[in-house]
């Protein structure tokens, strides 16, 4: 984990300026800002994020994967060996670095947006999108993979309920909120693209007034 601050990007995205010029209209309006997906585990940030990046012709980064690559161990191992506080500090630093490398689509871990410094960095260098899902949807998804440190207890559903109570008011500070429902991922991607277009249109109108 001590190597987090020295992490080298895994996927250098060359020619981003040219890609934006020729790419999707949303990408051309981003400048150096990134689209940052936030929300609880199981909301679909990584899966939807990859498809969104393909649609917009942008690089995709998963903050959790970047942390694991920097640490040379899995996130469950980081939690077990070093503790959550150590993980959160590395998460904060990795996200801060990634935001300097935009534009991209960045999927963040469920607790990342809870950090005030991270929220400020995202507001300065990105557009935050909360993927919001109901409890039943989240639990169906997370039960498919036993890799969530916070849910490794006798009552994972109760834990998820508590996380929703604590985190939803903070996620609601995101620039956009998108329902991550049980539908094809392409539909969620289309919802995000539409919301981003409306967000940029509103921003232009505000600047023109």
C-alpha positions in Angstrom: 0.0 0.0 0.0 2.9 2.3 0.6 3.5 2.3 -3.2 0.1 3.9 -4.0 1.5 7.4 -4.4 4.1 6.1 -7.0 1.6 4.1 -9.1 2.1 4.3 -12.8 -1.1 4.3 -15.0 -1.8 0.8 -16.5 -3.4 2.0 -19.7 -1.8 5.1 -21.2 -4.5 6.7 -23.4 -2.6 8.3 -26.2 -4.2 10.7 -28.6 -7.0 11.8 -26.3 -7.2 15.3 -27.8 -7.7 13.8 -31.3 -10.2 11.3 -30.0 -12.3 14.0 -28.4 -12.2 16.1 -31.5 -13.5 13.2 -33.6 -15.6 11.6 -30.9 -18.9 11.9 -29.1 -20.3 15.5 -28.6 -20.3 15.0 -24.9 -16.6 14.1 -24.9 -15.8 17.3 -26.8 -17.5 19.4 -24.1 -15.6 17.8 -21.2 -12.3 19.6 -21.7 -10.0 18.0 -19.2 -12.9 17.0 -16.8 -13.7 13.4 -16.1 -17.1 11.7 -15.7 -16.9 10.2 -12.2 -19.4 7.4 -11.2 -20.2 7.2 -7.5 -22.6 5.0 -5.6 -22.9 1.9 -3.4 -21.3 -1.5 -4.2 -23.4 -3.3 -6.7 -24.7 -0.1 -8.4 -23.0 -1.0 -11.6 -20.2 1.6 -11.7 -17.6 -0.6 -13.3 -19.8 -2.4 -15.8 -21.8 0.7 -16.8 -18.6 2.8 -16.7 -16.8 0.6 -19.3 -19.7 0.8 -21.7 -20.1 4.6 -21.1 -16.4 5.0 -21.9 -16.8 3.0 -25.1 -19.8 5.1 -26.1 -18.0 8.4 -25.5 -14.6 7.2 -26.8 -12.9 7.9 -23.6 -10.4 5.9 -21.4 -12.0 4.0 -18.5 -10.4 3.7 -15.1 -11.6 1.7 -12.1 -10.2 3.3 -8.9 -10.4 0.0 -7.0 -8.3 -1.8 -9.7 -5.8 1.0 -9.7 -5.4 0.8 -5.9 -4.9 -3.0 -6.1 -2.3 -2.6 -8.8 -0.5 0.0 -6.7 -0.6 -2.0 -3.5 0.2 -5.4 -5.1 -2.7 -7.0 -3.2 -6.5 -7.2 -3.3 -8.7 -4.8 -1.5 -9.9 -7.5 0.9 -6.3 -8.2 1.8 -5.6 -4.5 2.2 -8.6 -4.2 4.6 -7.5 -7.3 6.5 -3.8 -6.5 6.8 -3.7 -2.7 7.0 -7.3 -1.7 7.9 -9.9 0.5 6.3 -8.3 3.8 7.3 -5.1 2.9 5.5 -7.2 1.8 2.4 -9.2 5.1 2.4 -6.0 7.2 2.5 -4.7 5.4 -0.5 -8.0 5.6 -2.3 -8.1 9.4 -1.7 -4.6 9.8 -3.2 -5.2 7.5 -6.2 -8.4 9.3 -7.1 -6.7 12.7 -6.8 -4.0 11.5 -9.2 -6.5 10.0 -11.7 -8.5 13.2 -11.8 -5.3 15.0 -13.0 -5.1 12.6 -16.0 -8.6 13.3 -17.4 -10.7 13.3 -19.4 -11.9 9.7 -18.6 -14.8 7.8 -17.2 -13.8 6.9 -13.6 -15.6 4.4 -11.5 -15.0 4.9 -7.8 -15.4 2.6 -4.8 -18.6 2.9 -2.7 -16.9 4.9 0.1 -14.8 7.2 -2.0 -17.3 10.0 -2.3 -17.8 10.1 1.4 -14.4 11.8 1.7 -14.8 15.6 1.7 -11.4 16.2 0.0 -12.3 13.7 -2.7 -15.7 15.4 -3.3 -13.9 18.8 -3.7 -11.4 17.3 -6.2 -14.2 15.7 -8.2 -16.2 18.9 -8.2 -13.1 20.7 -9.5 -12.0 18.2 -12.1 -15.0 16.2 -13.0 -18.8 15.7 -13.3 -20.1 13.4 -10.6 -22.8 10.9 -11.5 -24.6 8.9 -8.8 -25.8 5.5 -9.9 -28.7 4.9 -7.5 -30.2 1.4 -7.1 -32.8 -0.1 -4.8 -31.7 -2.5 -1.9 -33.0 -5.6 -3.7 -31.1 -4.8 -6.9 -27.9 -4.1 -4.9 -28.2 -7.3 -2.9 -28.8 -9.5 -6.0 -25.7 -8.1 -7.6 -23.3 -8.2 -4.6 -24.3 -11.8 -3.7 -22.7 -12.9 -7.0 -19.2 -12.1 -5.7 -17.9 -12.6 -2.2 -15.2 -9.9 -2.4 -16.8 -7.0 -0.5 -15.0 -6.5 2.8 -17.8 -4.5 4.4 -20.3 -7.2 3.7 -18.3 -10.1 5.2 -20.5 -10.4 8.3 -23.6 -12.4 9.4 -26.0 -9.7 8.2 -24.9 -8.3 4.9 -28.4 -7.0 4.1 -28.5 -5.1 7.3 -25.1 -3.6 6.6 -26.2 -2.5 3.2 -29.3 -0.8 4.7 -27.1 1.1 7.1 -24.7 2.1 4.3 -27.7 3.4 2.3 -28.9 5.5 5.3 -25.4 7.0 5.8 -24.2 7.4 2.2 -27.3 8.3 0.2 -27.5 11.9 1.5 -23.9 12.4 0.5 -24.3 10.7 -2.9 -27.2 13.1 -3.5 -24.6 15.9 -3.7 -23.5 14.5 -7.0 -24.1 16.6 -10.1 -26.4 14.0 -11.7 -28.5 11.1 -10.3 -29.2 8.1 -12.6 -31.4 5.1 -11.7 -29.3 1.9 -12.0 -32.3 -0.4 -12.5 -32.6 -4.0 -13.6 -32.4 -3.2 -17.3 -29.8 -3.7 -20.0 -26.6 -1.7 -19.2 -26.9 0.1 -22.5 -30.1 1.7 -21.3 -28.4 3.0 -18.2 -25.6 4.3 -20.4 -28.1 6.1 -22.6 -29.7 7.7 -19.5 -26.3 9.0 -18.5 -25.5 10.4 -21.9 -28.9 12.1 -22.1 -28.5 13.6 -18.6 -25.0 14.8 -19.4 -26.3 16.5 -22.6 -29.0 18.3 -20.6 -26.4 19.2 -17.9 -24.2 20.9 -20.5 -27.1 22.6 -22.1 -28.2 24.1 -18.7 -24.6 25.1 -18.1 -24.4 26.9 -21.4 -27.7 28.7 -20.7 -26.5 29.8 -17.3 -23.2 31.2 -18.7 -25.2 33.1 -21.4 -27.4 34.9 -18.9 
